Amino acid sequence: MFRSTNVPPMWLLRIFSSLHVLAYRLSGGRLGRTMNGMPVLLLTTTGRMTGKPRTVPVVYLRDGADYVITPGVVENPAWLLNLRVNPQARIQVGVSVMPVGAHEANGEERRRLWVRAPAYWHDYQKAAKSEFPFILLRENE
């Protein structure tokens, strides 16, 4: 079971994230495409304070045309706050880069996604102080 004491310090997470993004980009997604058996995409949001692009690796699951992501162990990560201010973002999945729009699942949509969520997301939720959101990313047309 997930325990919040197992969460590494933020500075270590930032270093790991930066290295992951670099490897993913340089290899066209061949390196860093999965984490713990789950697929990973690169999410680029616009910083809500700086206006600069911010890229992080995020585990996702597919739901039809949507890519579903969640903060997991970090409550209110910067990327989530950025998407709440500006729901337009960009993702890279393998070599494909696409603009996306984001929205937060609620009600029946959230319940439907919860059934499909991987087991460790359920463990994250047990350790969280509040219900974490599911964010759906859909390619802009």
C-alpha positions as CSV (number, residue, x, y, z in Angstrom):
1,M,0.0,0.0,0.0
2,F,1.1,3.5,-0.8
3,R,2.3,5.5,2.2
4,S,2.8,9.3,2.0
5,T,6.1,8.9,3.9
6,N,7.5,7.2,0.8
7,V,7.2,10.4,-1.2
8,P,10.7,11.7,-2.2
9,P,11.5,15.4,-1.4
10,M,10.3,17.9,-4.0
11,W,13.9,18.8,-5.2
12,L,14.5,15.2,-6.1
13,L,11.2,14.9,-7.9
14,R,12.1,18.1,-9.9
15,I,15.5,16.7,-10.9
16,F,14.0,13.3,-11.9
17,S,11.2,15.1,-13.9
18,S,13.7,17.2,-15.8
19,L,15.9,14.2,-16.7
20,H,12.8,12.3,-17.7
21,V,11.6,15.1,-20.0
22,L,15.1,15.3,-21.6
23,A,15.4,11.6,-22.2
24,Y,11.8,11.4,-23.6
25,R,12.4,14.3,-26.0
26,L,15.8,13.3,-27.2
27,S,14.6,9.7,-27.9
28,G,11.3,10.6,-29.4
29,G,9.6,8.8,-26.5
30,R,11.5,5.6,-26.8
31,L,13.0,6.3,-23.4
32,G,10.7,7.2,-20.5
33,R,7.5,6.2,-22.4
34,T,6.4,4.1,-19.4
35,M,6.7,4.3,-15.6
36,N,5.7,1.4,-13.3
37,G,4.1,-0.2,-16.4
38,M,1.9,2.8,-17.1
39,P,2.3,4.9,-20.3
40,V,3.8,8.4,-19.9
41,L,3.2,11.6,-21.9
42,L,4.9,14.9,-21.7
43,L,2.5,17.7,-20.6
44,T,3.4,21.3,-21.4
45,T,1.3,24.0,-19.7
46,T,1.6,27.7,-19.5
47,G,2.9,28.9,-16.2
48,R,0.1,30.8,-14.5
49,M,2.5,33.4,-13.0
50,T,5.4,33.5,-15.5
51,G,3.5,32.8,-18.8
52,K,6.4,30.4,-19.7
53,P,6.0,26.8,-20.9
54,R,6.4,24.2,-18.2
55,T,6.8,20.5,-19.2
56,V,6.4,17.5,-16.9
57,P,6.1,13.7,-17.5
58,V,2.6,12.4,-16.4
59,V,1.2,8.9,-16.3
60,Y,-2.0,8.6,-18.3
61,L,-4.7,6.3,-19.3
62,R,-6.7,6.4,-22.5
63,D,-10.5,6.9,-22.5
64,G,-11.6,7.0,-26.2
65,A,-10.1,10.1,-27.7
66,D,-9.1,11.5,-24.3
67,Y,-5.9,11.2,-22.3
68,V,-6.7,11.0,-18.6
69,I,-4.2,12.3,-16.0
70,T,-4.3,12.8,-12.3
71,P,-1.9,14.5,-9.8
72,G,-1.6,11.3,-7.8
73,V,0.9,11.8,-4.9
74,V,1.4,15.5,-5.2
75,E,-1.7,17.6,-4.2
76,N,-2.2,20.6,-6.4
77,P,0.9,20.3,-8.5
78,A,1.9,23.4,-10.6
79,W,0.6,21.7,-13.8
80,L,-2.9,21.3,-12.4
81,L,-3.0,24.9,-11.2
82,N,-1.7,26.0,-14.6
83,L,-4.5,24.1,-16.4
84,R,-7.1,25.5,-14.1
85,V,-6.0,29.0,-15.2
86,N,-5.4,28.2,-18.8
87,P,-6.9,24.8,-20.0
88,Q,-5.0,25.0,-23.3
89,A,-1.8,22.9,-23.3
90,R,0.4,20.6,-25.4
91,I,1.2,17.0,-25.0
92,Q,3.8,14.7,-26.5
93,V,3.0,11.0,-26.8
94,G,5.9,9.2,-28.3
95,V,6.9,11.4,-31.3
96,S,3.4,12.9,-31.7
97,V,3.0,16.4,-30.4
98,M,-0.5,17.9,-30.2
99,P,-2.4,20.8,-28.8
100,V,-5.1,19.8,-26.2
101,G,-7.8,21.3,-24.2
102,A,-8.3,20.2,-20.6
103,H,-11.3,19.7,-18.4
104,E,-11.9,18.2,-15.0
105,A,-14.1,15.1,-14.8
106,N,-17.0,15.2,-12.3
107,G,-20.1,13.3,-11.5
108,E,-20.8,10.3,-13.6
109,E,-17.8,10.9,-15.8
110,R,-15.5,10.7,-12.7
111,R,-17.2,7.6,-11.4
112,R,-16.9,5.9,-14.8
113,L,-13.2,6.7,-14.9
114,W,-12.6,5.6,-11.3
115,V,-13.6,2.1,-12.3
116,R,-10.9,2.0,-15.0
117,A,-8.2,3.6,-12.8
118,P,-5.1,1.5,-12.1
119,A,-4.9,0.1,-8.6
120,Y,-2.1,2.4,-7.5
121,W,-4.2,5.4,-8.3
122,H,-6.7,4.0,-5.7
123,D,-3.8,3.7,-3.2
124,Y,-2.9,7.4,-3.9
125,Q,-6.5,8.4,-3.2
126,K,-6.5,6.6,0.1
127,A,-3.4,8.5,1.2
128,A,-4.6,11.9,-0.1
129,K,-6.2,14.5,2.1
130,S,-8.9,15.2,-0.4
131,E,-10.4,13.7,-3.6
132,F,-7.9,14.2,-6.4
133,P,-9.2,15.2,-9.8
134,F,-9.2,13.4,-13.1
135,I,-8.2,15.7,-15.9
136,L,-9.2,14.8,-19.4
137,L,-7.0,16.1,-22.3
138,R,-8.5,16.1,-25.8
139,E,-6.7,17.1,-29.0
140,N,-7.9,20.4,-30.3
141,E,-9.4,20.2,-33.7
